[in-house]
Amino acid sequence: MVLRIFKQNWYSFAPLLGALESDKRFGTTPISIIRDARVLTEDGIRRMFEEYGRVVFAYSFFTTQTPIILVELKKILGCINQLGRENFILVAGGPHATGDVRGTLEMGFDVVVVGPGEASFLDLIHNIQVDNPIFNTPGIAYLLNNEVVTNKAKELSLDEFCGFSEKFDMFPPIEISRGCPHGCKYCEVSYIFGRKMLHRSLESVKKHVEAYQKRFRNRRSVDIRFISPNSLCYGSQDGKKADPKAIEGLLRTIKSYDNTRVFFCTFPSEGRPENFDEEVAGIISEYCSNKTVAIGAQSGSNRILKLMNRGHSVEDVYTAVDCAVKNGLGVSVDFLLGFPSETREDQYKTYEVIKNLLKKREVKARLHYFIPLVGTPLAKSKPAPLDKDMLRDLYEIGRGGKIWGLLDSQMKASKRISDFQI
């Protein structure tokens, strides 16, 4: 089995590899991790075939990576078609594959693992290994007579699988929540993982922390970070209302481990503004090592927030920032520019909000640009052009590092995706 791993998305493979190494069915399965495409030469692929007879290539990728994946895939297909296509199985998973199943299969993949992949991927590999019919595997999609067939996936909980791999030394931030009830129209999370928010139990989190303690015991400190679509709703029953007791229990428990630093409500587990209040700010200040929190505002226009389906207001953003600053925390506030149908007036409303927030020395703004992601309601939408005067004014007030982000590269990525065709 060949896993093609990129620097940008190795987090996706850590739980898959962790699941593989803990499943007795795969104790002797040869696994090769490819991080450099230059290794995938004709000679290299031929040697794999000669040594093992059957090879599975597994990819997980974002929409922004699709043009690169397609070029790489065409090269692989050219080689394996000469060696016997039936001896190779190409598997895709991740955000893009789940959001555009047909397009991914038409790229040349045999199977798409749809949505959460831990259980489906393991069952698929097992079926390949023992020569069972692979198209009976739950949670996969494939083409049959040019029609997409999608098998219903098994329900799973985060506690069923660990999120790290000891054997392959992959220890990403701990995924504590999955799924999101809000369904923001530009974001893939609700459409990949569903509207119900699932949480990892405190006992499972503790097992992860203990494994991280063991792995990083020789470091000055063991830093624990998290993955969550909204860290401030960890433990929440509906995924919309914060549960401060659950948050405090999580942070207090992890902080109790020797030599451990906790980072919460930071990348990659930012928080929503309507969930950030005095109580939550106080808990973070008491237990966490981070002195800055990340809050997703996304727009300074209430009209755009409503179109985004964000479920909060501009006023919620001001309240969250005030609560953070009052409790001694700095704030990095995220804004998304170029949302479809955004007008010059909307953009200047965002500018005014940023300008007002930056008057506080503890606040910075991080800028993003709209990228049409497959599987979302806005997958076919074009970004709104950015007003040049507004951009000039933004950069003027952002001098000295008060405004940051990857706006230019995201604008280029957005155009590549909008122009891209398989």
N, C-alpha and C positions, 0 to 999 in steps of 0.2 A: 504494500500500500504506500503510495506516494502522496504526501500532504504538501501542497504548495502554499507556503506561508509568506505573507508580506508583513513588513514592519508595521503598516497601518492597522492590520487587523489580526494580529496574533492572539489577541484576547479570545477570539472566536474558537480557536483550536485548543486552548488550555482545558476547558471542560470536556471536550471530545476525547482528548488524549487521556485525561484523568479517568474518564469513564472506561476507555479501552483497557487501561492498565489495571483497573480494579475488577474487570469482568474476566472470569476464568475461561471464557470461550476464546479469548484472544491471547493467551499466554505465549504462544509461539509465532504469532503473526508478525512477519517482518515489516517494519515501518521505517520509511525514509522521509526525512523532512528536507524539502527543497526551499531554500531562501533566495537563491540566485538563479534566474532563468537560464543563464549561460550553461548551467549543468545539464539542461534538457536538450542535449545534442542528439543527433541521430544515433551516434555510437553509444551514448549513454543509455538511451531508451532500448536499443538493441540488446545491450548487456543485461538490463533488467529482465527483458523477455527471455533471454537465453538461460538466465539463472533461475527464474521463478515460473515461467510459463504463462502466468496470468498476472496482470498488473492493474490496480485500481488507482486512478488519479483523482484526488479530491481537492476541490477548490471552494473557498468561501470569499465573497468579495462584495464591495460596495458598488453602487451605480457609477461613482466617479472613476472606478478602476476598470470599467467594462471595456473601453477601447483597448487598453493594454492587454486585458485577458483575451480578447478576441484575436489579437495578433499572435499571442503565445499559443493559443489553442489551435490555430490554423497550422502552425509549425508542427505541433504534436500530432495532429490528425494526418498530416502529410506523411509522417514517419510510420505511424501505427497502421495506416491503411496498407502499407507495403508488407508489414509483418503479420497481418491478419487481424482485422478489426475485431473479430470475435474474442480475441485474447486480451482485450483492453476494455475497461469500463470507466467512463468519465462521469464523475459525480460533482454536482454543484450545490452549494447551500449559501446561506447568508442573506443579507438584506435585499440585494438585487435579484438573486435567483428566486426568492420568495415573492417579491413584488412583481416580477415579470417571468412567470414560469414558461410560457410559450417561447418568448424571446430567448430565454436561456437555453432551452432545449434546441431551438433552431440554430444556436451558435455551434452546436455539435455535441453537447452533453447528452448522455444517455438517460440520466436520472437527476431530478431535483429533489433535495430534501427540503420540505416546505416548513417554514417556521422554526420553532425550537428543535434542534437537531439531535440532542443527546440520545434519546431512545431510538428514534428512527434510524439514525446513522449506524448505531450498533447493530440493530436488527438487519439492516441492509448488508453490512459487512459480513455478518454471520451467515446470511443466506448465500452470499457469494462464495464464502469459504466452504460451505458444505454442499454446494450445488443445488440449493433450493431455488424455486422460481423467485427471482428478485422482485418481480412486479406485484407480488402479493404483500410486500412490506408496507406496514402502516406508515403514514406520514410522508409518502413520496409521491412524485408526479412524473409522468412519462408520456410519450406520444404513442398513440395506437390509431393507425389509419388516419394519421394527420390530425387527430383529435387529442386534446390534453385530458389525461385521466389522472385524477388526484385521489389518493387513498386517505381515508380519515386517519388522523394521528391519534396516538394514545394520549390520555391526559397524564400529566406529570407534575410533580412538585419540585421546587428547587432543592429540597433536602435529599432527593433521590440520587443526585450526582454532585460530586465535589467540583469546584470550579478551578482546580489547579492540577498540575501534573508533576509529580516528583521525578519520575523517570526521565522526562524531557526538560526538567528544570524550568517550568513555566508557572509563575506565581503572579497572576494579574491581580488588580484590585478585586475584592470580594464582592460578588454579585449578591446583593441583599434583597433586591426587588426586581420583578419582571412584569411587563404589561402596564398599560396606562388607561384610565377611564376617560380621558379628556378628548382624544381623537383630534389633536391639532392637525389642520389640513396639510401642512408642509412636512410633517414628521412621520416616520415609518413605524414607530414603536407600537402604537395601538393597532396598526394594520398587520403587523407581523406576529405580535405576542398577545393581541387581544385587549379588550377593555377592562378585564378583571385583573387587578393587581395582586400578584403572588409574592409572598415574602419568605425568605430563608429564616428558619427558626433560630433562636438564640443558641441552642445546643449545637446546631450545624455551624453557625458562625464561630463558635468557640473551637470546634474541631479544626476549622480553617486557620484560626489565629495560632493554635498550637503547632500546626504544620509550618506556618510561616516563622514562628519562633525558632523552630528546629532548623529551618533552612538558613535563616539570617542571624543566627545566634552570635556570630563573630563580628557583626556590625556594631557600630556605636549605639544604634537604636533599631528597633523593628518598627517600621512605619506601616500602618494599616489604613488603606483607602478602600473605597467602595464603588460599585457600579449600581446605579439605580436611575430610572427615568425621572424620579423625584425623591431624593433622599429624605425630604421632610415629611413624607407620608409612609416611612417605614413602619410596619405594623398596623397601618390604618385598615379598618374594615372595608371602607368603600373606596379607598385610594384617593379621596378628595379632601378629607379632613385630617389634619395632623393629629398624631397620637403622641404627645410629649412624654408620657410614661414609657412607651415602647422605645422611643429615641433615647431617653435617659438610661433605660435598662441596657440597651445595646452599648452605648458609649461607656457607661460605668463599668460594665463587665469587661470590655476590652482593655480599658485603662488600668484595670486591676492586675494585668499581667506585667511582670517586671520588664523594664527597659523597652516599653512599648509607647509609641506615639500614635495618636488617632487623628485622622484628617476626615472631616465630615462636612457635607454641603460644599464640596469643592469638586473640580473636574476629576473623574467623569461621573459625578453624581450631584449635579447642581440642584437647587431647590426652586420651587415656585413661590412668587411673592405673597400670595394670599395665605400661605402656610407658615410664613415667617413672622412670629410675634415676639413679645417680650420674654415669654416663658422659654420658647425654643432658643432664642438668642442667649439667654442666661445659661441654658444647659450646654450649648456649644462652647461658650466662654469658659465654663468650669472644667469640661472634660477634654477638650480638643487642643491640639497643638497648632492648628492653623489659626492665624489671626485675621484671615480674610475669607469671606464666604462668597459663593457664586450664585447669583439670583437671575433667573430668566425673565426679563421684561418683554423683550422681542419688538415692541413698538411703543412710541409715545402718542399714538393715535388710538383712541378708543374705538373708532370706526374700524380700523385695521385689526385690532385685537378681536373684535367681534367676528370679522370675516375669517380670521385665523382659527376661530373656535377655541380661543385660549381659556376663556372662563374666568378671567380676572380683568381688572381695570388699571388704568394708569395710576389712580389714587392708591391702589394696593402696592404698587411699586414704591411710591414715596413712603408709605407706612413701613414697608419691610426695611428699606434703607435706614430710616430713622431708628427703628428698633435695633438694627445691627450696630450702628454708630453709637447709640446710647449705651450699648453693652461692650464697648471697646473693640468692636470688630470692623475691619475694613470690608469693602464690598466691591466685587467685580460684577457689573451689571451687563447682561447679554442683550444685544439688539440685532434684529434681523432686518436688513434693508433690501429693497427691490422686490418686496412681496407683490404678486400680481394684483393689479388694479390700484396699487399705491400711487397717490398723486403727489405733486410737488407740495401741496398743503400738508398732506400726511407726513411727508419726509421732514418738513420744517417743524411739525409738531414733535417728531422724534428728536430733532436737533434741540428744540427748546427744553425738552425733558432732560436730555443729556447735559445740556448747559447748566441747568438748575442743579442736577445731581453732582456735577463736578465741582460745584462751589464748596462742597465738603471735601476736605483734603483726604479723607479716608476712602473716597470713591473713585473708581476707574470704570470706563466703559469698554466692553469688548464687542467689536463689530463683526457681523456675519452677512453673507449675501445669499439671497434665495437660490437654491439649487433644486430643480424639478426631480424629485425622487420617485422611482417607480413604486407602484403599490399604494401611493397616496392619492387623494382626490385631485391634487394639482400636478400630477405626473406629466401632463401634456401642456402645462401652462408656461408662458414666457415670463421672465422677471420684468418688473417695471424698470425703466431707465432711471438712473440716479441723476438728480439735478446737480449740475456742476457747481453752482453757487453754494448749494447746501453742503456738498462735499468739501469745498474750500473752507467754508465756515467751520465745519466739523474739525478738520485738521488744524485749523487755527486755534480752537479752544483745547485741542488735545495735545498741544506741545508739552514736552517734558514727560511723555509716557502716560499721560492721563487717558488716552485712547489707544487701544491696541487691537490686534486680531489679524486675520489673514484675508482681508477684504479683496485685495487684488487677485490673489491666487484663486479665491473662491469665485470671483467674477469670471475668470478664465475657465474654471472647471464647469461653471454653469453653462457657458456658451458651448463648450465641448459636448456636454450632455444633450443640450438642446439640438445641436447639429448632428449628433451621432445617429447612425443607422446601421443595423446589422447587415 
